[in-house]
Amino acid sequence: MIFASFWTALALSMAPSPQQPSGEPVLGMETVRLWPGRAPEAKGDGPDETPTLAIMRPHRGHENGTAIVVAPGGGYVGLADNLEGRQVADWFASRGVTAFVLKYRVGPKARLPIPFADGQRAVRYVRANAATLGIDPARIGMIGFSAGGHLSATVATLGEAGRADASDPIDRVSSRPDFLVLGYPWLEGMKLDARGRSQYCDFSPVNCDPKRFERYQPVRTVTERTPPTFIYHTTADGLVPAMGSLRFYEALQAKKVPVELHVFANGDHGTGLGGADPALARWPELMENWLRAQRLLDRKP
């Protein structure tokens, strides 16, 4: 299957080099653990089972109080932590936004809902530590690409209020982001086809029962409380068809959630911020215009 072959190659391309500790992205940023001890459902304490946030801060004196959690893609088998992580964090930091690159757990040992738990915890961590981090707890967004887009949309549509009686202070705050940005999101990877199969299990079939993960389709869980959303996709994306983004757009519209969608004619899957393509390089400009219209780049007193 072409789809499976691509993601296998992608996972291999993102494998750590011999000089790099296994599972640790080289981001050059301050890194914090999402849980002080062993993460829930983890069987060990290795890097591949330890979700983290790498923090990219704006230049001192240019902070605007907005924060964003960045979820790289990688088909839930790896993480494109440079193209869809570090580069995205740099873009936001240059505009005054404090960015947090999420290293969530992936692979056969970290099936859903484990990555979802990591995504929820990431938003909660940033919100619970807003005062220390110098950000506004009501201006925390999430951006995700491909599988990271699916994760971000799932966190946004299934976000939970904090539990006031939780023993962990981080669990006392909401996990729902205040705004959402999706880049070519893989929103229908868990959808069953006529044979009862799904893309999610096709390219990572070890111990994968498609029926167990069918419920993780964000289009089904959109509510009026889903945050304002910006979506970017391309018609030429042969791996994650744009129709999934269109259906998510329609679901948001039906619930009267503010949403903006841009579908470019050309461009392969995995374009990040657009690279050297002069047409695709426009989509971050459109996103910036949208962020400004939401007043998210205004400086807070």
Rosetta blueprint (number, residue, H / E / L):
1 M L
2 I H
3 F H
4 A H
5 S H
6 F H
7 W H
8 T H
9 A H
10 L H
11 A H
12 L H
13 S H
14 M L
15 A L
16 P L
17 S L
18 P L
19 Q L
20 Q L
21 P L
22 S L
23 G L
24 E L
25 P L
26 V L
27 L L
28 G L
29 M L
30 E E
31 T E
32 V E
33 R E
34 L L
35 W L
36 P L
37 G L
38 R L
39 A L
40 P L
41 E L
42 A L
43 K L
44 G L
45 D L
46 G L
47 P H
48 D H
49 E H
50 T L
51 P L
52 T E
53 L E
54 A E
55 I E
56 M E
57 R L
58 P L
59 H L
60 R L
61 G L
62 H L
63 E L
64 N L
65 G L
66 T L
67 A E
68 I E
69 V E
70 V E
71 A E
72 P L
73 G L
74 G L
75 G L
76 Y L
77 V L
78 G L
79 L L
80 A L
81 D L
82 N H
83 L H
84 E H
85 G H
86 R H
87 Q H
88 V H
89 A H
90 D H
91 W H
92 F H
93 A H
94 S L
95 R L
96 G L
97 V L
98 T E
99 A E
100 F E
101 V E
102 L E
103 K E
104 Y L
105 R L
106 V L
107 G L
108 P H
109 K H
110 A H
111 R L
112 L L
113 P L
114 I H
115 P H
116 F H
117 A H
118 D H
119 G H
120 Q H
121 R H
122 A H
123 V H
124 R H
125 Y H
126 V H
127 R H
128 A H
129 N L
130 A H
131 A H
132 T H
133 L H
134 G L
135 I L
136 D L
137 P L
138 A L
139 R L
140 I E
141 G E
142 M E
143 I E
144 G E
145 F E
146 S L
147 A H
148 G H
149 G H
150 H H
151 L H
152 S H
153 A H
154 T H
155 V H
156 A H
157 T H
158 L L
159 G L
160 E L
161 A L
162 G L
163 R L
164 A L
165 D L
166 A L
167 S L
168 D L
169 P H
170 I H
171 D H
172 R H
173 V L
174 S L
175 S L
176 R L
177 P L
178 D L
179 F E
180 L E
181 V E
182 L E
183 G E
184 Y L
185 P L
186 W L
187 L L
188 E L
189 G L
190 M L
191 K L
192 L L
193 D L
194 A L
195 R L
196 G L
197 R L
198 S L
199 Q H
200 Y H
201 C H
202 D H
203 F L
204 S L
205 P L
206 V L
207 N L
208 C L
209 D L
210 P H
211 K H
212 R H
213 F H
214 E L
215 R L
216 Y L
217 Q L
218 P H
219 V H
220 R H
221 T L
222 V L
223 T L
224 E L
225 R L
226 T L
227 P L
228 P L
229 T E
230 F E
231 I E
232 Y E
233 H E
234 T E
235 T L
236 A L
237 D L
238 G L
239 L L
240 V L
241 P L
242 A L
243 M H
244 G H
245 S H
246 L H
247 R H
248 F H
249 Y H
250 E H
251 A H
252 L H
253 Q H
254 A H
255 K L
256 K L
257 V L
258 P L
259 V E
260 E E
261 L E
262 H E
263 V E
264 F E
265 A L
266 N L
267 G L
268 D L
269 H L
270 G L
271 T L
272 G L
273 L L
274 G L
275 G L
276 A L
277 D L
278 P L
279 A L
280 L H
281 A H
282 R H
283 W H
284 P H
285 E H
286 L H
287 M H
288 E H
289 N H
290 W H
291 L H
292 R H
293 A H
294 Q L
295 R L
296 L L
297 L L
298 D L
299 R L
300 K L
301 P L
